[in-house]
Amino acid sequence: MVSQSDLFAGLSVAMITPFKNGEIDETALRSLVDYHIEQGTDTLCPVGTTGESPTLSHDEHKQVISIVCKQAAGRIKVMAGTGSNSTREAIELTKYAEQAGVDGALHVAPYYNKPTQEGFFQHYQAIAEAVDIPI
């Protein structure tokens, strides 16, 4: 049986989100994907906290996921950041990422809310039940 740690073993890179003139620089983002493939990276992690996710609109967040998945085209694993303080938002982003073709989703623990241990459990359980990809 393959564990999630085996599935994403190796080098995973938290990607930046390049911008040009206040917009996502799609050409640069596609080049970053190709660069990491050429360098032997095992998994790309777009739109995590390193990828400016807290400052992106939902449409921009989804745009980055789509661009990376399309450019990766199965040549490299993609584990997109889809975490949020809001369970509803995390589910929405994770479902979108799943449809876009990610191999897994990267979730940050809800910050600011300060949930209890049971609250954390319920947050992650709700996300896991909503999708069929490793979170």
C-alpha positions as CSV (number, residue, x, y, z in Angstrom):
1,M,0.0,0.0,0.0
2,V,1.3,3.4,-1.0
3,S,1.1,6.0,1.8
4,Q,0.7,9.7,1.2
5,S,4.2,10.3,2.3
6,D,5.4,7.8,-0.4
7,L,3.1,9.5,-3.0
8,F,4.8,12.8,-2.4
9,A,8.3,11.6,-1.6
10,G,11.2,13.6,-2.9
11,L,11.7,17.2,-3.6
12,S,8.5,19.4,-3.3
13,V,8.9,23.0,-4.2
14,A,6.7,25.8,-2.9
15,M,6.2,28.0,-5.9
16,I,6.1,31.7,-6.0
17,T,3.4,33.4,-8.1
18,P,5.0,35.7,-10.6
19,F,3.3,39.0,-11.5
20,K,3.7,41.6,-14.2
21,N,1.9,44.9,-14.2
22,G,-0.4,43.8,-11.4
23,E,-1.5,40.6,-13.1
24,I,-0.4,36.9,-12.9
25,D,2.5,36.5,-15.4
26,E,1.3,33.3,-17.1
27,T,4.4,33.1,-19.3
28,A,6.7,33.3,-16.3
29,L,4.6,30.8,-14.3
30,R,4.6,28.3,-17.2
31,S,8.4,28.8,-17.4
32,L,8.8,28.0,-13.7
33,V,6.9,24.7,-14.2
34,D,9.1,23.7,-17.1
35,Y,12.2,24.7,-15.1
36,H,11.3,22.5,-12.2
37,I,10.6,19.6,-14.5
38,E,14.0,20.0,-16.2
39,Q,15.7,20.2,-12.8
40,G,14.1,17.0,-11.5
41,T,11.7,18.4,-8.9
42,D,9.2,15.8,-7.8
43,T,6.2,17.9,-6.8
44,L,5.1,21.5,-7.4
45,C,3.2,23.3,-4.7
46,P,1.5,26.4,-6.2
47,V,-0.6,28.9,-4.2
48,G,0.6,27.9,-0.8
49,T,1.4,30.6,1.6
50,T,4.7,31.1,-0.2
51,G,2.8,31.6,-3.5
52,E,1.0,34.6,-2.2
53,S,-2.3,32.8,-1.7
54,P,-3.5,35.1,1.1
55,T,-3.3,38.1,-1.3
56,L,-4.8,36.5,-4.4
57,S,-8.5,36.7,-5.3
58,H,-10.3,33.4,-5.6
59,D,-10.3,33.7,-9.4
60,E,-6.5,34.3,-9.4
61,H,-6.0,31.4,-7.0
62,K,-7.9,29.1,-9.4
63,Q,-6.1,30.6,-12.4
64,V,-2.7,29.7,-10.9
65,I,-3.9,26.1,-10.2
66,S,-5.2,25.7,-13.7
67,I,-2.0,27.1,-15.4
68,V,0.3,24.9,-13.3
69,C,-1.8,21.8,-13.9
70,K,-2.0,22.4,-17.7
71,Q,1.7,23.2,-18.0
72,A,2.6,20.2,-15.9
73,A,0.5,17.9,-18.1
74,G,1.2,14.9,-15.9
75,R,5.0,15.3,-16.2
76,I,5.3,16.3,-12.5
77,K,3.0,16.0,-9.5
78,V,1.1,19.0,-8.4
79,M,0.0,19.6,-4.8
80,A,-1.9,22.9,-4.8
81,G,-2.4,25.0,-1.7
82,T,-6.1,25.1,-1.1
83,G,-6.3,25.8,2.6
84,S,-8.3,28.6,4.3
85,N,-9.6,29.7,7.6
86,S,-13.0,29.0,6.2
87,T,-13.9,25.3,5.8
88,R,-16.4,26.2,3.1
89,E,-13.7,28.1,1.1
90,A,-11.1,25.3,1.6
91,I,-13.6,22.8,0.3
92,E,-14.5,25.0,-2.7
93,L,-10.8,25.5,-3.6
94,T,-9.9,21.9,-3.1
95,K,-12.8,20.7,-5.3
96,Y,-11.7,23.1,-8.0
97,A,-8.1,21.9,-7.7
98,E,-9.2,18.3,-7.9
99,Q,-11.1,19.1,-11.2
100,A,-8.1,20.9,-12.5
101,G,-6.0,17.7,-12.1
102,V,-3.9,18.1,-9.0
103,D,-2.4,15.1,-7.3
104,G,-3.0,16.4,-3.8
105,A,-3.9,19.5,-1.8
106,L,-1.8,21.3,0.7
107,H,-3.8,22.8,3.7
108,V,-2.6,25.3,6.2
109,A,-4.2,25.0,9.6
110,P,-6.9,27.6,10.2
111,Y,-5.2,30.6,11.6
112,Y,-6.8,33.5,13.4
113,N,-9.9,31.3,14.2
114,K,-7.9,29.3,16.8
115,P,-10.2,26.2,16.7
116,T,-10.1,23.5,19.3
117,Q,-8.6,20.2,18.6
118,E,-12.1,18.9,17.7
119,G,-12.5,22.0,15.5
120,F,-9.3,21.1,13.6
121,F,-10.5,17.5,13.2
122,Q,-13.9,18.6,11.9
123,H,-12.3,21.1,9.5
124,Y,-10.0,18.5,7.9
125,Q,-12.6,15.7,8.0
126,A,-15.1,17.9,6.1
127,I,-12.5,18.6,3.4
128,A,-11.4,15.0,3.1
129,E,-15.0,13.8,2.8
130,A,-15.6,16.4,0.0
131,V,-12.8,15.3,-2.3
132,D,-11.1,12.2,-3.5
133,I,-7.5,13.4,-3.4
134,P,-4.9,13.3,-0.6
135,I,-5.0,16.3,1.6
